[in-house]
Amino acid sequence: MNLDTSFRGGRVPSLGIAGAALWIAWITLIYSTDLSLGEGGASQQSTASAFLYSTSALGVTLMILSFAPSWARRHLLARRPLTLSSCIAAAMTLVVLNGSAVPLPVFAVCAALTGCMTALLGLRLAIVFSEVESRGMLMGMGAALLLGVLIYAFATMLLLCGLMVVAAMILVLLVPLAVFFLTLESDDASSAFDEETGEGETEGSFRPLSATLVRLAVFAAMSLFLLSLTRGYYPYLIEPSAFTVSRCVVALGLVLVAVAVMVAAWVSPRDAAFGELCYWLLIASVLVVLVLALLKVNATVMGDVSSVLFGLTCICLWALLCRMSFKSGADAVRVVGLGFGAACLGSTAGVGVGSLIYEMGMPEGLLSFVMAAAIILCVAGSLFLLRRDDIVRLMEPVKAQEPTTAGVGAESSRATDAESAGALDASALDGYQASLQRLCAILGIDFGLSAREVDVLELLVLGKDAKAIADELFISFNTVRSHIRRIYGKLDVHSRQELLDKVRGQAE
């Protein structure tokens, strides 16, 4: 089953949006003192501890899996292991909610397991969002953030009505439901496609990391570290009774961010490049927080602004990483795992250092010096690590194929196919392709293939690999892989030979 929602300039998977929204709502709720079953400061402290344990596990899991993307896809991100992991995460959520009442070792292990599950679900979502163009991706991310915050608001409303048990049950069910939506589409043929055609990365091979990815990962770790300094320091200055109001303000701020992202993508022209926007938002988000800290604004305001801009930074970083996978053809598990894993570890370190600064009782003068040094570090990092030209190129749209170019490409394709066939003349090849198109069109009608899936099917039968298909159709490598998985699933085949037999059988 595959549901798509059409937006101007791209197609965003509705199931992916639903899964991402539930995932965002779960993360927001589990890190909120509103649902903690402890009292006052105890619940606040357990929430801070849960963030450190969970985010550390999240970052480490992402980094490790980024070096074994094919293994992760087959053994961790398929339907069954992901469903099992979601059930474990749901059980661990109950323990985290009672963080102040359980032994510290048990709490730490359970919080870490929730982080591991967050990583798996995040990678599954990365695969989905790395298969659409920039505009569609941003629209989908904005919609997911908006829906996620609305789910959080609904759970908070239940709390205000005294329905704590109902709100807790919603939190427990969020991850299993997210996995359910993401795995409605059959992925059983995915691993068979990789094994039969060799399109996936082999476990024994190691592809060097691109310099752009490494620089982006380092900048992400640095920027999230600097942002999280304030997120680790200022919450201790806020009265526990004010946390609920603060959470509502942050939720409203995130709603505005989500709407702004969607509107910006909607009103932009079809061929708009969003690299410039993401570049300046990444830098501005960090600088705004650090400058406000240097100016010693109210602690509640600092906490709210830091949380909202933290969310905006994560959106920009996620968009750049997914786009890098789209443009380069590199596995989304590899790209997002490395980049976002580094960001999570940087965030964890920032919260830890911020908490340490508070516990040390650092004088205000010295704290101002630290913030000024952080501003200088951010500016230097943006100059040497976050290169504007690299970011702009990443977000450039794929150019549509011109009619004349298509004709040249078709002639080149025919020549290649003729050589592989042995000695077909041009007229015979044209007749063969016309017959092939008819057979594939019939299969498309019989098995419910989309128009693009029929195009991919024709090129598959001609013997082209995923990279060649991506080049000819001017779509991303990951998008081709997604189309091939769906074709295998709908036609109920598990190898290219079975696919060929299916097409030949249609002619008999």
VENDA-V177768 format. One record per pair of residues at least 4 apart in sequence whose ideal C-beta (glycine too) atoms are under 6 Angstrom apart, sorted by the first residue. I is the first residue (numbers start at 1). J is the second residue. Records with the same first field share a line. If there is no record, write none. Layout:
I=J  J
This chain:
1=184  185
2=185
3=14  15
4=11  13
5=12  14
6=11
7=12  136  139
9=135  270
10=132  133  135  136
11=136
12=132  136  139  140
13=128
15=181  184
16=128
17=140  143  144
18=181
19=178  181  182
20=125  144
21=144  147  148
22=174  177  178
23=121  178
24=148
25=148  151  152  174
26=174  175
28=152
29=35  152  155  171
31=51
32=247
33=43  44  47  243
34=159  244
36=43  46  47
37=97  98
38=42  43  46  100
40=240
41=240
42=100
44=240
46=99  100
50=54  96  111
51=55
53=108  111  112
54=111  114  115
55=344  347  348
56=348
57=61  112  115  116
58=115  118  119  344
59=341  344  345
61=116  119
62=119  337  340  341
63=341
65=72  337
66=334  337  338
68=72
69=201  331  333  334
70=200  201
71=75  203
72=76  77  333
73=77
74=191
76=81  120
77=82  124
79=183
82=179
83=179
85=117  120
86=175  176  179
89=114  117  175
90=172  175  176
92=110  113  114
93=172
95=102  110
96=110  111
98=102
99=107
102=106  107
118=122
123=333
124=182
126=130  332  336
127=332
129=137  322
130=322  325  326  332  478
131=478  479  482
132=136  137
134=274  395
135=265
137=322
138=261  265
139=262  265
141=315
142=258  261  262
145=258
146=258
149=251  254  255
152=251
153=251
155=167  170
158=163  166  167
159=167
163=167
173=177
179=183
186=489
189=193  485  488  489
190=485
192=196  494
193=197  484  488
194=199  200
196=495  496
197=496
199=466
209=213  214
212=390
215=385
216=339
217=338  339  342
218=385
219=223  381  385  386
220=317  339  342  343
221=342  343  346
222=381
223=286
224=228  343  346  347
225=346  349  350
226=286  374  378
227=286  289  310
228=232  347  350  351
229=350  354
230=234  289  293  302  306
231=306  351
232=351  354  355
233=354  357  358
234=299  302  303
235=303
236=358
237=299
238=242  299  300  303
242=246
246=300  303  304
249=304
250=304  307  308
253=308
254=311
257=312
268=272
271=397
273=395  396
274=278  395
275=391  392  394  395
276=392
278=316  319  320
279=388  391
280=284
281=285  316
282=316
283=382
284=288
285=309  312  313
286=378
287=291  378
289=306  309
290=371  374  375
292=297  302
293=371
294=368  371
297=301  302
302=306
306=310
314=318
317=343
320=394
321=335  336  339
323=394  395
324=328  335  394
325=330  332  335
326=476
329=477
330=334  335
332=336
333=337
336=340
337=341
357=362
362=366  367
381=385
382=386
398=474
401=405  406  474
409=472
414=429
417=462
418=424  429
424=428  429
436=458
439=503  506  507
440=454  457  458
442=506
443=447  506
444=449  454
447=490  491
449=453  454
453=483  487
456=469  483
457=487
459=464  469
461=503
464=468  469
466=480  481
469=473  480
470=475  477  480
475=479
487=491
488=493
491=502
493=498  499  502
494=498
